[in-house]
Amino acid sequence: MKTILKRVRQALALCGVCLLLICSLAMPASAAEPPLAPHLLLSTGVEDVDTLFTNLTDFITGVVKIVGSVLCIYGLFQVGMSFSSHDPSQRIQGLMCIAGAVIIFFSPEILTAIQA
């Protein structure tokens, strides 16, 4: 029984030493700075493909901004209607719609800020 415990202790000590060596040999690495424009993150090196990605990114950004604008107008309409009907639940729903629309409208800028 003592020999088994001795071997287990030796194996654990060996694992500990190996773990210590692996951790001490870790080399820090620095990443390059990301480009400032988000469409440059999709750079492939082929100019036509990069132009396609840029146009697609600009199109999707425009669609997202339009959807956010429409939802904001709808939320304002709901808040206005809630004042005329004295309905507090509709007012809260309209304000939440406006808050969500603002987040949707500024989501491309939020993503750019997160990536940078």
N, CA, C and O atoms as a GROMACS GRO file, in nm:
protein
  464
    1MET      N    1   0.081  -0.119   0.000
    1MET     CA    2   0.000   0.000   0.000
    1MET      C    3   0.086   0.126   0.000
    1MET      O    4   0.054   0.224  -0.068
    2LYS      N    5   0.197   0.123   0.076
    2LYS     CA    6   0.285   0.239   0.082
    2LYS      C    7   0.353   0.263  -0.051
    2LYS      O    8   0.377   0.378  -0.087
    3THR      N    9   0.385   0.159  -0.124
    3THR     CA   10   0.451   0.176  -0.254
    3THR      C   11   0.355   0.240  -0.355
    3THR      O   12   0.397   0.319  -0.439
    4ILE      N   13   0.228   0.206  -0.346
    4ILE     CA   14   0.130   0.265  -0.438
    4ILE      C   15   0.115   0.415  -0.408
    4ILE      O   16   0.110   0.496  -0.500
    5LEU      N   17   0.108   0.451  -0.279
    5LEU     CA   18   0.098   0.592  -0.242
    5LEU      C   19   0.223   0.669  -0.282
    5LEU      O   20   0.216   0.785  -0.323
    6LYS      N   21   0.338   0.604  -0.270
    6LYS     CA   22   0.463   0.667  -0.308
    6LYS      C   23   0.466   0.694  -0.458
    6LYS      O   24   0.511   0.800  -0.501
    7ARG      N   25   0.418   0.599  -0.538
    7ARG     CA   26   0.415   0.616  -0.684
    7ARG      C   27   0.313   0.723  -0.725
    7ARG      O   28   0.337   0.800  -0.818
    8VAL      N   29   0.201   0.727  -0.655
    8VAL     CA   30   0.100   0.830  -0.685
    8VAL      C   31   0.158   0.968  -0.654
    8VAL      O   32   0.139   1.062  -0.731
    9ARG      N   33   0.228   0.981  -0.540
    9ARG     CA   34   0.290   1.106  -0.504
    9ARG      C   35   0.396   1.148  -0.607
    9ARG      O   36   0.404   1.265  -0.644
   10GLN      N   37   0.475   1.053  -0.652
   10GLN     CA   38   0.577   1.082  -0.753
   10GLN      C   39   0.511   1.126  -0.884
   10GLN      O   40   0.559   1.218  -0.950
   11ALA      N   41   0.402   1.060  -0.923
   11ALA     CA   42   0.332   1.096  -1.047
   11ALA      C   43   0.273   1.237  -1.035
   11ALA      O   44   0.281   1.316  -1.129
   12LEU      N   45   0.214   1.268  -0.919
   12LEU     CA   46   0.160   1.403  -0.900
   12LEU      C   47   0.269   1.508  -0.898
   12LEU      O   48   0.252   1.617  -0.952
   13ALA      N   49   0.383   1.476  -0.837
   13ALA     CA   50   0.495   1.569  -0.836
   13ALA      C   51   0.547   1.591  -0.977
   13ALA      O   52   0.579   1.704  -1.015
   14LEU      N   53   0.555   1.485  -1.055
   14LEU     CA   54   0.600   1.496  -1.194
   14LEU      C   55   0.502   1.580  -1.275
   14LEU      O   56   0.544   1.663  -1.356
   15CYS      N   57   0.372   1.560  -1.255
   15CYS     CA   58   0.271   1.640  -1.326
   15CYS      C   59   0.281   1.787  -1.284
   15CYS      O   60   0.268   1.876  -1.368
   16GLY      N   61   0.305   1.812  -1.156
   16GLY     CA   62   0.320   1.950  -1.109
   16GLY      C   63   0.441   2.018  -1.169
   16GLY      O   64   0.433   2.134  -1.208
   17VAL      N   65   0.554   1.946  -1.177
   17VAL     CA   66   0.675   2.003  -1.237
   17VAL      C   67   0.653   2.030  -1.385
   17VAL      O   68   0.694   2.134  -1.436
   18CYS      N   69   0.586   1.937  -1.454
   18CYS     CA   70   0.558   1.957  -1.597
   18CYS      C   71   0.466   2.078  -1.618
   18CYS      O   72   0.487   2.157  -1.710
   19LEU      N   73   0.366   2.092  -1.533
   19LEU     CA   74   0.276   2.205  -1.543
   19LEU      C   75   0.350   2.336  -1.516
   19LEU      O   76   0.326   2.436  -1.584
   20LEU      N   77   0.438   2.336  -1.418
   20LEU     CA   78   0.518   2.453  -1.387
   20LEU      C   79   0.608   2.491  -1.504
   20LEU      O   80   0.620   2.610  -1.536
   21LEU      N   81   0.669   2.394  -1.568
   21LEU     CA   82   0.754   2.422  -1.684
   21LEU      C   83   0.674   2.475  -1.802
   21LEU      O   84   0.717   2.568  -1.870
   22ILE      N   85   0.558   2.418  -1.824
   22ILE     CA   86   0.473   2.464  -1.935
   22ILE      C   87   0.429   2.609  -1.912
   22ILE      O   88   0.429   2.690  -2.005
   23CYS      N   89   0.392   2.641  -1.790
   23CYS     CA   90   0.348   2.777  -1.759
   23CYS      C   91   0.464   2.876  -1.766
   23CYS      O   92   0.443   2.991  -1.805
   24SER      N   93   0.583   2.835  -1.728
   24SER     CA   94   0.696   2.927  -1.730
   24SER      C   95   0.750   2.950  -1.871
   24SER      O   96   0.818   3.049  -1.895
   25LEU      N   97   0.719   2.860  -1.964
   25LEU     CA   98   0.768   2.875  -2.100
   25LEU      C   99   0.669   2.949  -2.190
   25LEU      O  100   0.694   2.964  -2.309
   26ALA      N  101   0.558   2.994  -2.134
   26ALA     CA  102   0.460   3.068  -2.215
   26ALA      C  103   0.520   3.200  -2.260
   26ALA      O  104   0.583   3.271  -2.181
   27MET      N  105   0.501   3.232  -2.387
   27MET     CA  106   0.559   3.353  -2.443
   27MET      C  107   0.447   3.452  -2.474
   27MET      O  108   0.354   3.419  -2.547
   28PRO      N  109   0.455   3.573  -2.421
   28PRO     CA  110   0.351   3.670  -2.452
   28PRO      C  111   0.358   3.713  -2.598
   28PRO      O  112   0.466   3.726  -2.656
   29ALA      N  113   0.240   3.736  -2.656
   29ALA     CA  114   0.233   3.779  -2.795
   29ALA      C  115   0.145   3.903  -2.803
   29ALA      O  116   0.045   3.914  -2.733
   30SER      N  117   0.183   3.994  -2.888
   30SER     CA  118   0.106   4.116  -2.908
   30SER      C  119   0.038   4.108  -3.044
   30SER      O  120   0.101   4.073  -3.144
   31ALA      N  121  -0.090   4.142  -3.046
   31ALA     CA  122  -0.164   4.140  -3.172
   31ALA      C  123  -0.147   4.275  -3.242
   31ALA      O  124  -0.122   4.377  -3.177
   32ALA      N  125  -0.161   4.273  -3.372
   32ALA     CA  126  -0.153   4.397  -3.450
   32ALA      C  127  -0.279   4.478  -3.427
   32ALA      O  128  -0.385   4.424  -3.394
   33GLU      N  129  -0.268   4.609  -3.445
   33GLU     CA  130  -0.384   4.694  -3.429
   33GLU      C  131  -0.482   4.669  -3.542
   33GLU      O  132  -0.442   4.656  -3.658
   34PRO      N  133  -0.611   4.662  -3.510
   34PRO     CA  134  -0.709   4.642  -3.617
   34PRO      C  135  -0.724   4.768  -3.700
   34PRO      O  136  -0.698   4.877  -3.649
   35PRO      N  137  -0.764   4.757  -3.824
   35PRO     CA  138  -0.786   4.877  -3.905
   35PRO      C  139  -0.902   4.958  -3.849
   35PRO      O  140  -0.987   4.906  -3.778
   36LEU      N  141  -0.903   5.086  -3.883
   36LEU     CA  142  -1.003   5.175  -3.826
   36LEU      C  143  -1.141   5.155  -3.886
   36LEU      O  144  -1.242   5.166  -3.815
   37ALA      N  145  -1.148   5.126  -4.015
   37ALA     CA  146  -1.277   5.109  -4.080
   37ALA      C  147  -1.322   4.964  -4.070
   37ALA      O  148  -1.241   4.873  -4.092
   38PRO      N  149  -1.451   4.939  -4.037
   38PRO     CA  150  -1.496   4.800  -4.021
   38PRO      C  151  -1.496   4.721  -4.151
   38PRO      O  152  -1.482   4.599  -4.148
   39HIS      N  153  -1.513   4.788  -4.265
   39HIS     CA  154  -1.514   4.714  -4.390
   39HIS      C  155  -1.375   4.667  -4.429
   39HIS      O  156  -1.361   4.578  -4.513
   40LEU      N  157  -1.270   4.726  -4.370
   40LEU     CA  158  -1.135   4.680  -4.398
   40LEU      C  159  -1.102   4.550  -4.326
   40LEU      O  160  -1.002   4.485  -4.358
   41LEU      N  161  -1.186   4.511  -4.228
   41LEU     CA  162  -1.165   4.384  -4.160
   41LEU      C  163  -1.191   4.267  -4.254
   41LEU      O  164  -1.144   4.156  -4.229
   42LEU      N  165  -1.267   4.290  -4.361
   42LEU     CA  166  -1.299   4.185  -4.456
   42LEU      C  167  -1.203   4.185  -4.574
   42LEU      O  168  -1.237   4.133  -4.681
   43SER      N  169  -1.086   4.240  -4.557
   43SER     CA  170  -0.990   4.252  -4.667
   43SER      C  171  -0.940   4.115  -4.710
   43SER      O  172  -0.892   4.036  -4.629
   44THR      N  173  -0.953   4.088  -4.840
   44THR     CA  174  -0.909   3.960  -4.895
   44THR      C  175  -0.783   3.974  -4.979
   44THR      O  176  -0.717   3.874  -5.008
   45GLY      N  177  -0.750   4.096  -5.018
   45GLY     CA  178  -0.635   4.116  -5.104
   45GLY      C  179  -0.674   4.131  -5.249
   45GLY      O  180  -0.596   4.181  -5.330
   46VAL      N  181  -0.794   4.088  -5.286
   46VAL     CA  182  -0.844   4.102  -5.422
   46VAL      C  183  -0.933   4.226  -5.423
   46VAL      O  184  -1.030   4.235  -5.348
   47GLU      N  185  -0.898   4.323  -5.508
   47GLU     CA  186  -0.966   4.452  -5.506
   47GLU      C  187  -1.115   4.442  -5.537
   47GLU      O  188  -1.196   4.510  -5.474
   48ASP      N  189  -1.152   4.359  -5.634
   48ASP     CA  190  -1.294   4.345  -5.671
   48ASP      C  191  -1.375   4.284  -5.556
   48ASP      O  192  -1.487   4.328  -5.529
   49VAL      N  193  -1.319   4.186  -5.490
   49VAL     CA  194  -1.389   4.123  -5.378
   49VAL      C  195  -1.399   4.220  -5.261
   49VAL      O  196  -1.502   4.225  -5.195
   50ASP      N  197  -1.293   4.297  -5.236
   50ASP     CA  198  -1.298   4.397  -5.128
   50ASP      C  199  -1.404   4.503  -5.156
   50ASP      O  200  -1.474   4.546  -5.065
   51THR      N  201  -1.415   4.545  -5.283
   51THR     CA  202  -1.518   4.642  -5.320
   51THR      C  203  -1.657   4.583  -5.299
   51THR      O  204  -1.748   4.652  -5.251
   52LEU      N  205  -1.673   4.456  -5.334
   52LEU     CA  206  -1.802   4.388  -5.314
   52LEU      C  207  -1.837   4.383  -5.166
   52LEU      O  208  -1.951   4.412  -5.128
   53PHE      N  209  -1.741   4.345  -5.082
   53PHE     CA  210  -1.765   4.341  -4.938
   53PHE      C  211  -1.798   4.479  -4.883
   53PHE      O  212  -1.886   4.493  -4.799
   54THR      N  213  -1.728   4.581  -4.929
   54THR     CA  214  -1.754   4.717  -4.884
   54THR      C  215  -1.894   4.761  -4.921
   54THR      O  216  -1.966   4.818  -4.839
   55ASN      N  217  -1.934   4.735  -5.046
   55ASN     CA  218  -2.068   4.772  -5.090
   55ASN      C  219  -2.175   4.695  -5.012
   55ASN      O  220  -2.278   4.752  -4.975
   56LEU      N  221  -2.152   4.567  -4.987
   56LEU     CA  222  -2.247   4.485  -4.912
   56LEU      C  223  -2.259   4.535  -4.768
   56LEU      O  224  -2.369   4.542  -4.714
   57THR      N  225  -2.148   4.569  -4.707
   57THR     CA  226  -2.148   4.620  -4.570
   57THR      C  227  -2.223   4.753  -4.563
   57THR      O  228  -2.302   4.775  -4.472
   58ASP      N  229  -2.198   4.842  -4.660
   58ASP     CA  230  -2.268   4.970  -4.662
   58ASP      C  231  -2.418   4.951  -4.683
   58ASP      O  232  -2.498   5.022  -4.622
   59PHE      N  233  -2.457   4.856  -4.768
   59PHE     CA  234  -2.598   4.829  -4.794
   59PHE      C  235  -2.668   4.777  -4.668
   59PHE      O  236  -2.776   4.824  -4.632
   60ILE      N  237  -2.605   4.681  -4.601
   60ILE     CA  238  -2.664   4.623  -4.480
   60ILE      C  239  -2.673   4.729  -4.370
   60ILE      O  240  -2.772   4.733  -4.297
   61THR      N  241  -2.571   4.813  -4.359
   61THR     CA  242  -2.575   4.922  -4.261
   61THR      C  243  -2.690   5.017  -4.289
   61THR      O  244  -2.759   5.061  -4.197
   62GLY      N  245  -2.711   5.049  -4.417
   62GLY     CA  246  -2.822   5.137  -4.454
   62GLY      C  247  -2.957   5.076  -4.422
   62GLY      O  248  -3.047   5.144  -4.373
   63VAL      N  249  -2.973   4.945  -4.449
   63VAL     CA  250  -3.099   4.877  -4.420
   63VAL      C  251  -3.125   4.876  -4.269
   63VAL      O  252  -3.238   4.899  -4.226
   64VAL      N  253  -3.023   4.849  -4.190
   64VAL     CA  254  -3.039   4.847  -4.044
   64VAL      C  255  -3.079   4.985  -3.993
   64VAL      O  256  -3.164   4.996  -3.904
   65LYS      N  257  -3.019   5.091  -4.048
   65LYS     CA  258  -3.054   5.226  -4.006
   65LYS      C  259  -3.198   5.261  -4.045
   65LYS      O  260  -3.268   5.329  -3.970
   66ILE      N  261  -3.242   5.216  -4.163
   66ILE     CA  262  -3.380   5.241  -4.205
   66ILE      C  263  -3.478   5.169  -4.113
   66ILE      O  264  -3.579   5.227  -4.072
   67VAL      N  265  -3.448   5.044  -4.079
   67VAL     CA  266  -3.536   4.969  -3.988
   67VAL      C  267  -3.542   5.037  -3.852
   67VAL      O  268  -3.650   5.047  -3.793
   68GLY      N  269  -3.429   5.084  -3.801
   68GLY     CA  270  -3.427   5.156  -3.674
   68GLY      C  271  -3.508   5.284  -3.679
   68GLY      O  272  -3.577   5.319  -3.583
   69SER      N  273  -3.500   5.355  -3.791
   69SER     CA  274  -3.577   5.479  -3.806
   69SER      C  275  -3.727   5.452  -3.808
   69SER      O  276  -3.804   5.522  -3.742
   70VAL      N  277  -3.767   5.349  -3.883
   70VAL     CA  278  -3.909   5.316  -3.892
   70VAL      C  279  -3.962   5.274  -3.755
   70VAL      O  280  -4.072   5.314  -3.716
   71LEU      N  281  -3.886   5.193  -3.682
   71LEU     CA  282  -3.930   5.152  -3.548
   71LEU      C  283  -3.938   5.271  -3.452
   71LEU      O  284  -4.026   5.275  -3.366
   72CYS      N  285  -3.848   5.365  -3.466
   72CYS     CA  286  -3.851   5.484  -3.380
   72CYS      C  287  -3.976   5.566  -3.410
   72CYS      O  288  -4.042   5.614  -3.317
   73ILE      N  289  -4.010   5.584  -3.537
   73ILE     CA  290  -4.131   5.657  -3.573
   73ILE      C  291  -4.255   5.584  -3.520
   73ILE      O  292  -4.348   5.647  -3.471
   74TYR      N  293  -4.256   5.451  -3.531
   74TYR     CA  294  -4.368   5.372  -3.480
   74TYR      C  295  -4.381   5.387  -3.329
   74TYR      O  296  -4.492   5.399  -3.276
   75GLY      N  297  -4.268   5.386  -3.259
   75GLY     CA  298  -4.270   5.405  -3.114
   75GLY      C  299  -4.321   5.542  -3.075
   75GLY      O  300  -4.398   5.556  -2.980
   76LEU      N  301  -4.278   5.646  -3.149
   76LEU     CA  302  -4.330   5.780  -3.123
   76LEU      C  303  -4.481   5.786  -3.146
   76LEU      O  304  -4.553   5.851  -3.070
   77PHE      N  305  -4.528   5.719  -3.250
   77PHE     CA  306  -4.672   5.713  -3.277
   77PHE      C  307  -4.745   5.645  -3.162
   77PHE      O  308  -4.852   5.691  -3.120
   78GLN      N  309  -4.688   5.536  -3.110
   78GLN     CA  310  -4.752   5.466  -2.998
   78GLN      C  311  -4.758   5.553  -2.873
   78GLN      O  312  -4.859   5.554  -2.803
   79VAL      N  313  -4.651   5.625  -2.845
   79VAL     CA  314  -4.649   5.713  -2.728
   79VAL      C  315  -4.753   5.824  -2.745
   79VAL      O  316  -4.825   5.856  -2.651
   80GLY      N  317  -4.761   5.880  -2.864
   80GLY     CA  318  -4.862   5.984  -2.889
   80GLY      C  319  -5.004   5.932  -2.873
   80GLY      O  320  -5.090   5.999  -2.817
   81MET      N  321  -5.028   5.811  -2.924
   81MET     CA  322  -5.162   5.753  -2.910
   81MET      C  323  -5.194   5.719  -2.765
   81MET      O  324  -5.310   5.723  -2.724
   82SER      N  325  -5.091   5.684  -2.687
   82SER     CA  326  -5.116   5.651  -2.546
   82SER      C  327  -5.159   5.774  -2.467
   82SER      O  328  -5.236   5.763  -2.372
   83PHE      N  329  -5.109   5.892  -2.506
   83PHE     CA  330  -5.152   6.014  -2.436
   83PHE      C  331  -5.298   6.046  -2.467
   83PHE      O  332  -5.371   6.097  -2.382
   84SER      N  333  -5.340   6.015  -2.590
   84SER     CA  334  -5.479   6.046  -2.624
   84SER      C  335  -5.576   5.944  -2.564
   84SER      O  336  -5.690   5.977  -2.534
   85SER      N  337  -5.530   5.819  -2.545
   85SER     CA  338  -5.620   5.717  -2.491
   85SER      C  339  -5.598   5.694  -2.341
   85SER      O  340  -5.667   5.611  -2.280
   86HIS      N  341  -5.503   5.764  -2.280
   86HIS     CA  342  -5.471   5.751  -2.137
   86HIS      C  343  -5.441   5.606  -2.100
   86HIS      O  344  -5.491   5.554  -2.001
   87ASP      N  345  -5.357   5.540  -2.183
   87ASP     CA  346  -5.321   5.399  -2.161
   87ASP      C  347  -5.173   5.391  -2.122
   87ASP      O  348  -5.087   5.402  -2.210
   88PRO      N  349  -5.142   5.371  -1.994
   88PRO     CA  350  -5.001   5.367  -1.953
   88PRO      C  351  -4.924   5.247  -2.008
   88PRO      O  352  -4.803   5.257  -2.030
   89SER      N  353  -4.990   5.135  -2.030
   89SER     CA  354  -4.917   5.018  -2.083
   89SER      C  355  -4.874   5.044  -2.228
   89SER      O  356  -4.766   5.000  -2.268
   90GLN      N  357  -4.956   5.114  -2.305
   90GLN     CA  358  -4.918   5.147  -2.442
   90GLN      C  359  -4.804   5.248  -2.442
   90GLN      O  360  -4.717   5.245  -2.530
   91ARG      N  361  -4.802   5.337  -2.345
   91ARG     CA  362  -4.695   5.436  -2.334
   91ARG      C  363  -4.562   5.366  -2.304
   91ARG      O  364  -4.460   5.398  -2.364
   92ILE      N  365  -4.565   5.270  -2.213
   92ILE     CA  366  -4.443   5.195  -2.180
   92ILE      C  367  -4.396   5.116  -2.301
   92ILE      O  368  -4.277   5.110  -2.329
   93GLN      N  369  -4.490   5.053  -2.371
   93GLN     CA  370  -4.455   4.976  -2.490
   93GLN      C  371  -4.395   5.066  -2.598
   93GLN      O  372  -4.300   5.027  -2.666
   94GLY      N  373  -4.449   5.187  -2.612
   94GLY     CA  374  -4.394   5.281  -2.709
   94GLY      C  375  -4.255   5.328  -2.672
   94GLY      O  376  -4.168   5.339  -2.758
   95LEU      N  377  -4.234   5.354  -2.543
   95LEU     CA  378  -4.100   5.397  -2.499
   95LEU      C  379  -3.998   5.285  -2.516
   95LEU      O  380  -3.883   5.310  -2.552
   96MET      N  381  -4.040   5.161  -2.490
   96MET     CA  382  -3.948   5.048  -2.510
   96MET      C  383  -3.918   5.029  -2.659
   96MET      O  384  -3.807   4.992  -2.696
   97CYS      N  385  -4.018   5.055  -2.743
   97CYS     CA  386  -3.996   5.046  -2.888
   97CYS      C  387  -3.897   5.153  -2.933
   97CYS      O  388  -3.811   5.127  -3.017
   98ILE      N  389  -3.909   5.273  -2.878
   98ILE     CA  390  -3.815   5.381  -2.912
   98ILE      C  391  -3.674   5.344  -2.866
   98ILE      O  392  -3.577   5.366  -2.940
   99ALA      N  393  -3.661   5.290  -2.745
   99ALA     CA  394  -3.529   5.252  -2.694
   99ALA      C  395  -3.466   5.143  -2.781
   99ALA      O  396  -3.347   5.148  -2.812
  100GLY      N  397  -3.546   5.043  -2.819
  100GLY     CA  398  -3.494   4.938  -2.907
  100GLY      C  399  -3.457   4.992  -3.043
  100GLY      O  400  -3.358   4.949  -3.102
  101ALA      N  401  -3.536   5.087  -3.094
  101ALA     CA  402  -3.506   5.145  -3.226
  101ALA      C  403  -3.376   5.224  -3.223
  101ALA      O  404  -3.300   5.222  -3.319
  102VAL      N  405  -3.351   5.295  -3.114
  102VAL     CA  406  -3.226   5.370  -3.103
  102VAL      C  407  -3.107   5.274  -3.100
  102VAL      O  408  -3.004   5.300  -3.161
  103ILE      N  409  -3.121   5.164  -3.028
  103ILE     CA  410  -3.013   5.064  -3.024
  103ILE      C  411  -2.992   5.004  -3.162
  103ILE      O  412  -2.878   4.985  -3.204
  104ILE      N  413  -3.100   4.972  -3.233
  104ILE     CA  414  -3.089   4.917  -3.368
  104ILE      C  415  -3.025   5.019  -3.462
  104ILE      O  416  -2.940   4.984  -3.543
  105PHE      N  417  -3.067   5.146  -3.451
  105PHE     CA  418  -3.015   5.249  -3.540
  105PHE      C  419  -2.864   5.267  -3.522
  105PHE      O  420  -2.792   5.285  -3.620
  106PHE      N  421  -2.817   5.263  -3.398
  106PHE     CA  422  -2.675   5.285  -3.372
  106PHE      C  423  -2.595   5.155  -3.362
  106PHE      O  424  -2.479   5.158  -3.322
  107SER      N  425  -2.653   5.041  -3.398
  107SER     CA  426  -2.581   4.914  -3.387
  107SER      C  427  -2.456   4.906  -3.476
  107SER      O  428  -2.357   4.848  -3.432
  108PRO      N  429  -2.454   4.960  -3.599
  108PRO     CA  430  -2.327   4.957  -3.674
  108PRO      C  431  -2.215   5.032  -3.603
  108PRO      O  432  -2.101   4.986  -3.601
  109GLU      N  433  -2.247   5.148  -3.544
  109GLU     CA  434  -2.145   5.224  -3.472
  109GLU      C  435  -2.102   5.150  -3.344
  109GLU      O  436  -1.985   5.153  -3.306
  110ILE      N  437  -2.197   5.084  -3.279
  110ILE     CA  438  -2.165   5.006  -3.159
  110ILE      C  439  -2.071   4.892  -3.194
  110ILE      O  440  -1.974   4.867  -3.123
  111LEU      N  441  -2.100   4.822  -3.305
  111LEU     CA  442  -2.013   4.713  -3.347
  111LEU      C  443  -1.875   4.762  -3.385
  111LEU      O  444  -1.775   4.696  -3.355
  112THR      N  445  -1.867   4.878  -3.450
  112THR     CA  446  -1.736   4.936  -3.484
  112THR      C  447  -1.658   4.970  -3.359
  112THR      O  448  -1.537   4.949  -3.353
  113ALA      N  449  -1.727   5.024  -3.258
  113ALA     CA  450  -1.659   5.059  -3.133
  113ALA      C  451  -1.611   4.936  -3.058
  113ALA      O  452  -1.505   4.938  -2.995
  114ILE      N  453  -1.689   4.828  -3.065
  114ILE     CA  454  -1.649   4.704  -2.999
  114ILE      C  455  -1.529   4.641  -3.068
  114ILE      O  456  -1.440   4.588  -3.002
  115GLN      N  457  -1.526   4.647  -3.201
  115GLN     CA  458  -1.416   4.586  -3.277
  115GLN      C  459  -1.287   4.662  -3.262
  115GLN      O  460  -1.179   4.603  -3.274
  116ALA      N  461  -1.294   4.792  -3.238
  116ALA     CA  462  -1.172   4.873  -3.230
  116ALA      C  463  -1.100   4.859  -3.100
  116ALA      O  464  -0.996   4.921  -3.080
   0.00000   0.00000   0.00000
